[in-house]
């Protein structure tokens, strides 16, 4: 009798556990690009002081992409000689800006 009682509790407990599981929803990987009001510009349109600052401070680096905001600040994506990708911010005078 005790065995029948414990067996029925075990079956009920198993059913309760199965019902308590929630369905997992898979979230697709999404790449989010943070836009800070920068518009892409041609590298040839960069002011010479900005190009000079990259050449001076990052030897053998190349500018991959360039963006400009309403304040005249530039966001630069560069590839260094060590094959690293960096994002830099500069003003129109070639002065580096800190961005968080």
N, C-alpha and C positions, 0 to 999 in steps of 0.2 A: 504494500500500500504506500509506504514511504517512497519507494522507487518510482511508482507511478506519479506521485505528487511532484517529486523533483524533476522527473522527465517532462511533465507538462509545464512546469515553471521554466525549464530550460528552453522548450519550444517557444513559449510566449515571449521570453526574454530575447530570443533570436529574432523573432518577428518584429519586436519593438525596435531592436537595433537596426534592422534593415529599413524600417519605415523612417527612422530618425536621420538617415543619411540624406544629405541635400545634393542636388545635382550640381556638378561643377560646370561652370561656364568658362570656356576657353576665351581668353582675351587675345586678339591678334596683335602681333608686334606692330607697333606704329612708330614711325619716325617723326618726331615733332621738331620743326624748325622754328626757333624763336625769332620773330621778325621785330626789329626795333626801328621801323620806319627807314630802313636802308634800301636804296634802289641800286641795282647793279649798274655799273658804269664800265666802259671800255678801259683797259689798262693804259691805252694810249692817251686817255683823257685825264689821267692823274696829274696833279701839279708836279712840276720837277722837284720841288723840295721833298715831297713824299717819296718819290722814286730814289732820290739821293739818300734819304734816311734809311731806306731798306738796304741799299747798296753799302752804306757806311757801317751799319750796325749788324747786318746779317750777310757776311761774305758769301758769295756764290749762291745766294738765295734767289728764287724766282717768284714773282707774284702770279698766283694762279687765278684769283678772282679779286675784284675790287667792288666795293659798294660805297654809296655816299648817302648821308642823311640830310635833313633840312638845315641843320646847323653848319653844314660844310665839313663835317667830320667824316673820315674814311675808315671803313672796315676792310682789312686786307687779309686774304688767305694766301700764305706763302709756303713754299716748299724749300727747306733748308738744304745745304750741301750734305747733311747727315741723313737726308730723306725723312725728316720730320715735317709734319704739317703744323703750322702755327696760325693763330688768328691774332692779328694786331689791330690796334686802333690809333689813328693819327689825325692831327688837324691839318689844315691846308698848308701850314708852314713846315710840316714834317716833324712836328713835336709829338712824341708818343703820349697817348692818353691811357689812363687806367680804366678798365671797364670790369665790373663785377658780374 
